[in-house]
Amino acid sequence: MTRLIAPLLFGLSGAAILIGLGTWQLQRLDWKRGVLEQIETTIAGSAKPLPRLVSPEDQKYQPVSLSGTVGEGALYVLVSAKRIGAGWRVISPFTTEDGRTVLLDRGFTPVDLKQAPARAETLTIEGNLHWPDDRNSSTPANDTEANTWFARDIGPMAEALGTEPLLVVTRSMTPPDPGLTLMPVDTAGIPNDHLQYAITWFSLAGVWLLMTGAFVWRRSKED
């Protein structure tokens, strides 16, 4: 029996560590659900005017309401939409009635329709401020000469279109933008994989215990 104590302790210790990791992931799951719920509440909140003092950390997802016109020029960000396929997010300058010009994410157009004319009539926009994190280490550099962007890089886009470095993602537009499908801000793109991670760790703990039991049983038969 003495020979079985060490492998048994080793097996139980390993299983305890794996169960602890699974439990931690469940705690992270509760935390992430709270974060997502808070973001969804912010997105659906009451609209406010454009802020004069910009604070990305405090104002991300803030609902805004503005009226004005879509100006000349548009930038095209290559994206893929579910059940639609490849296409472009259209980013245009938007000049408000009080003279401010910001970036407006007007929505999605199919990849073969790379056009989005200016709108001279007064539009009412309901949307959300956003500082997207589209870019990562594998994102290609923007091809500005071909007007093909791979991320909504607010600084360079604002410089290209002569706007404030402030992006509004359209949730509703009155009257609507012909040929464009709105892609409003939501939490669908924010990963929440903690449940899968927890299941993985608990499964590994179960396998570890089974292997430990099999090993201990085989050693006991050898005695």
Contacts in CASP RR format, 6 or more apart in sequence:
PFRMAT RR
TARGET T0000
AUTHOR 0000-0000-0000
METHOD contacts of the structure
MODEL  1
MTRLIAPLLFGLSGAAILIGLGTWQLQRLDWKRGVLEQIETTIAGSAKPL
PRLVSPEDQKYQPVSLSGTVGEGALYVLVSAKRIGAGWRVISPFTTEDGR
TVLLDRGFTPVDLKQAPARAETLTIEGNLHWPDDRNSSTPANDTEANTWF
ARDIGPMAEALGTEPLLVVTRSMTPPDPGLTLMPVDTAGIPNDHLQYAIT
WFSLAGVWLLMTGAFVWRRSKED
1 223 0 8 1.000
3 219 0 8 1.000
3 223 0 8 1.000
4 216 0 8 1.000
4 219 0 8 1.000
4 220 0 8 1.000
7 212 0 8 1.000
7 215 0 8 1.000
7 216 0 8 1.000
7 219 0 8 1.000
8 212 0 8 1.000
8 216 0 8 1.000
10 212 0 8 1.000
11 208 0 8 1.000
11 209 0 8 1.000
11 212 0 8 1.000
12 212 0 8 1.000
14 205 0 8 1.000
14 208 0 8 1.000
15 205 0 8 1.000
15 206 0 8 1.000
15 208 0 8 1.000
15 209 0 8 1.000
15 212 0 8 1.000
18 201 0 8 1.000
18 202 0 8 1.000
18 204 0 8 1.000
18 205 0 8 1.000
18 206 0 8 1.000
18 208 0 8 1.000
19 201 0 8 1.000
19 202 0 8 1.000
19 205 0 8 1.000
20 201 0 8 1.000
21 201 0 8 1.000
22 197 0 8 1.000
22 198 0 8 1.000
22 201 0 8 1.000
22 202 0 8 1.000
22 205 0 8 1.000
23 198 0 8 1.000
25 194 0 8 1.000
25 195 0 8 1.000
25 197 0 8 1.000
25 198 0 8 1.000
25 201 0 8 1.000
26 194 0 8 1.000
26 195 0 8 1.000
26 198 0 8 1.000
28 194 0 8 1.000
28 197 0 8 1.000
29 192 0 8 1.000
29 194 0 8 1.000
29 195 0 8 1.000
29 198 0 8 1.000
32 192 0 8 1.000
32 194 0 8 1.000
33 192 0 8 1.000
36 187 0 8 1.000
36 190 0 8 1.000
36 192 0 8 1.000
39 61 0 8 1.000
39 187 0 8 1.000
39 190 0 8 1.000
40 186 0 8 1.000
40 187 0 8 1.000
42 61 0 8 1.000
42 62 0 8 1.000
42 63 0 8 1.000
43 61 0 8 1.000
43 63 0 8 1.000
43 128 0 8 1.000
43 185 0 8 1.000
43 186 0 8 1.000
43 187 0 8 1.000
44 63 0 8 1.000
45 63 0 8 1.000
46 63 0 8 1.000
47 63 0 8 1.000
47 64 0 8 1.000
47 65 0 8 1.000
47 126 0 8 1.000
47 127 0 8 1.000
48 62 0 8 1.000
48 63 0 8 1.000
48 64 0 8 1.000
48 65 0 8 1.000
49 64 0 8 1.000
49 65 0 8 1.000
49 66 0 8 1.000
50 64 0 8 1.000
50 66 0 8 1.000
50 96 0 8 1.000
50 100 0 8 1.000
50 102 0 8 1.000
50 166 0 8 1.000
50 168 0 8 1.000
51 59 0 8 1.000
51 62 0 8 1.000
51 129 0 8 1.000
54 165 0 8 1.000
54 166 0 8 1.000
56 131 0 8 1.000
59 129 0 8 1.000
60 129 0 8 1.000
60 130 0 8 1.000
60 131 0 8 1.000
61 128 0 8 1.000
61 129 0 8 1.000
61 130 0 8 1.000
61 185 0 8 1.000
62 128 0 8 1.000
62 129 0 8 1.000
63 126 0 8 1.000
63 127 0 8 1.000
63 128 0 8 1.000
63 171 0 8 1.000
64 125 0 8 1.000
64 126 0 8 1.000
64 127 0 8 1.000
64 128 0 8 1.000
64 129 0 8 1.000
64 168 0 8 1.000
65 124 0 8 1.000
65 125 0 8 1.000
65 126 0 8 1.000
65 127 0 8 1.000
66 94 0 8 1.000
66 96 0 8 1.000
66 97 0 8 1.000
66 124 0 8 1.000
66 125 0 8 1.000
66 168 0 8 1.000
67 96 0 8 1.000
67 97 0 8 1.000
67 122 0 8 1.000
67 123 0 8 1.000
67 124 0 8 1.000
67 125 0 8 1.000
68 94 0 8 1.000
68 95 0 8 1.000
68 96 0 8 1.000
68 97 0 8 1.000
68 122 0 8 1.000
68 123 0 8 1.000
68 124 0 8 1.000
68 125 0 8 1.000
69 94 0 8 1.000
69 95 0 8 1.000
69 118 0 8 1.000
69 119 0 8 1.000
69 120 0 8 1.000
69 121 0 8 1.000
69 122 0 8 1.000
69 123 0 8 1.000
70 92 0 8 1.000
70 93 0 8 1.000
70 94 0 8 1.000
70 104 0 8 1.000
70 106 0 8 1.000
70 118 0 8 1.000
70 119 0 8 1.000
70 123 0 8 1.000
71 92 0 8 1.000
71 93 0 8 1.000
71 94 0 8 1.000
71 95 0 8 1.000
71 118 0 8 1.000
71 119 0 8 1.000
72 93 0 8 1.000
72 118 0 8 1.000
73 92 0 8 1.000
73 93 0 8 1.000
73 118 0 8 1.000
73 161 0 8 1.000
74 90 0 8 1.000
74 91 0 8 1.000
74 92 0 8 1.000
74 106 0 8 1.000
74 116 0 8 1.000
75 90 0 8 1.000
75 91 0 8 1.000
75 92 0 8 1.000
75 147 0 8 1.000
75 149 0 8 1.000
75 157 0 8 1.000
75 160 0 8 1.000
75 161 0 8 1.000
76 88 0 8 1.000
76 89 0 8 1.000
76 90 0 8 1.000
76 91 0 8 1.000
76 114 0 8 1.000
76 147 0 8 1.000
76 148 0 8 1.000
76 149 0 8 1.000
77 88 0 8 1.000
77 89 0 8 1.000
77 91 0 8 1.000
77 134 0 8 1.000
77 149 0 8 1.000
77 150 0 8 1.000
77 151 0 8 1.000
77 152 0 8 1.000
78 86 0 8 1.000
78 87 0 8 1.000
78 88 0 8 1.000
78 111 0 8 1.000
78 148 0 8 1.000
78 149 0 8 1.000
78 150 0 8 1.000
79 86 0 8 1.000
79 87 0 8 1.000
79 88 0 8 1.000
79 89 0 8 1.000
79 108 0 8 1.000
79 183 0 8 1.000
80 86 0 8 1.000
80 87 0 8 1.000
81 87 0 8 1.000
81 108 0 8 1.000
81 181 0 8 1.000
81 183 0 8 1.000
84 108 0 8 1.000
84 110 0 8 1.000
84 181 0 8 1.000
85 110 0 8 1.000
85 111 0 8 1.000
86 110 0 8 1.000
86 111 0 8 1.000
87 108 0 8 1.000
87 109 0 8 1.000
87 110 0 8 1.000
87 111 0 8 1.000
88 108 0 8 1.000
88 109 0 8 1.000
88 110 0 8 1.000
88 111 0 8 1.000
88 114 0 8 1.000
89 105 0 8 1.000
89 107 0 8 1.000
89 108 0 8 1.000
89 152 0 8 1.000
89 183 0 8 1.000
90 105 0 8 1.000
90 106 0 8 1.000
90 107 0 8 1.000
90 108 0 8 1.000
90 109 0 8 1.000
90 116 0 8 1.000
90 180 0 8 1.000
91 103 0 8 1.000
91 104 0 8 1.000
91 105 0 8 1.000
91 106 0 8 1.000
91 149 0 8 1.000
91 152 0 8 1.000
91 157 0 8 1.000
91 161 0 8 1.000
91 167 0 8 1.000
92 103 0 8 1.000
92 104 0 8 1.000
92 106 0 8 1.000
92 116 0 8 1.000
92 118 0 8 1.000
92 161 0 8 1.000
93 101 0 8 1.000
93 102 0 8 1.000
93 103 0 8 1.000
93 104 0 8 1.000
93 161 0 8 1.000
93 162 0 8 1.000
93 163 0 8 1.000
94 101 0 8 1.000
94 102 0 8 1.000
94 103 0 8 1.000
94 104 0 8 1.000
94 125 0 8 1.000
94 163 0 8 1.000
94 168 0 8 1.000
95 101 0 8 1.000
96 102 0 8 1.000
97 122 0 8 1.000
100 164 0 8 1.000
101 162 0 8 1.000
101 163 0 8 1.000
101 164 0 8 1.000
102 163 0 8 1.000
102 164 0 8 1.000
102 166 0 8 1.000
102 167 0 8 1.000
102 168 0 8 1.000
103 154 0 8 1.000
103 157 0 8 1.000
103 158 0 8 1.000
103 161 0 8 1.000
103 163 0 8 1.000
103 164 0 8 1.000
103 165 0 8 1.000
103 166 0 8 1.000
103 167 0 8 1.000
103 168 0 8 1.000
104 125 0 8 1.000
104 167 0 8 1.000
104 168 0 8 1.000
104 170 0 8 1.000
105 130 0 8 1.000
105 152 0 8 1.000
105 167 0 8 1.000
105 168 0 8 1.000
105 169 0 8 1.000
105 170 0 8 1.000
105 183 0 8 1.000
106 116 0 8 1.000
106 170 0 8 1.000
106 173 0 8 1.000
106 177 0 8 1.000
106 180 0 8 1.000
107 170 0 8 1.000
107 177 0 8 1.000
107 180 0 8 1.000
107 181 0 8 1.000
107 182 0 8 1.000
107 183 0 8 1.000
108 180 0 8 1.000
108 181 0 8 1.000
108 182 0 8 1.000
108 183 0 8 1.000
109 115 0 8 1.000
109 116 0 8 1.000
109 179 0 8 1.000
109 180 0 8 1.000
109 181 0 8 1.000
113 179 0 8 1.000
114 147 0 8 1.000
116 177 0 8 1.000
116 180 0 8 1.000
119 177 0 8 1.000
121 175 0 8 1.000
123 173 0 8 1.000
123 174 0 8 1.000
123 175 0 8 1.000
124 173 0 8 1.000
124 174 0 8 1.000
125 168 0 8 1.000
125 170 0 8 1.000
125 172 0 8 1.000
125 173 0 8 1.000
126 170 0 8 1.000
126 171 0 8 1.000
126 172 0 8 1.000
126 173 0 8 1.000
127 168 0 8 1.000
127 169 0 8 1.000
127 170 0 8 1.000
127 171 0 8 1.000
127 172 0 8 1.000
127 184 0 8 1.000
127 185 0 8 1.000
128 168 0 8 1.000
128 169 0 8 1.000
128 171 0 8 1.000
128 184 0 8 1.000
128 185 0 8 1.000
129 166 0 8 1.000
129 167 0 8 1.000
129 168 0 8 1.000
129 169 0 8 1.000
130 167 0 8 1.000
130 168 0 8 1.000
130 169 0 8 1.000
130 185 0 8 1.000
131 154 0 8 1.000
131 167 0 8 1.000
132 151 0 8 1.000
132 152 0 8 1.000
132 154 0 8 1.000
132 167 0 8 1.000
134 150 0 8 1.000
134 151 0 8 1.000
134 152 0 8 1.000
134 153 0 8 1.000
135 150 0 8 1.000
135 151 0 8 1.000
135 153 0 8 1.000
139 150 0 8 1.000
139 151 0 8 1.000
140 150 0 8 1.000
141 150 0 8 1.000
142 148 0 8 1.000
142 149 0 8 1.000
142 150 0 8 1.000
142 151 0 8 1.000
142 153 0 8 1.000
142 156 0 8 1.000
143 149 0 8 1.000
144 156 0 8 1.000
144 160 0 8 1.000
149 157 0 8 1.000
152 167 0 8 1.000
154 165 0 8 1.000
154 166 0 8 1.000
154 167 0 8 1.000
155 165 0 8 1.000
157 163 0 8 1.000
157 167 0 8 1.000
158 164 0 8 1.000
158 165 0 8 1.000
158 166 0 8 1.000
169 183 0 8 1.000
169 184 0 8 1.000
169 185 0 8 1.000
170 177 0 8 1.000
170 182 0 8 1.000
170 184 0 8 1.000
171 182 0 8 1.000
171 184 0 8 1.000
171 185 0 8 1.000
172 182 0 8 1.000
173 182 0 8 1.000
END
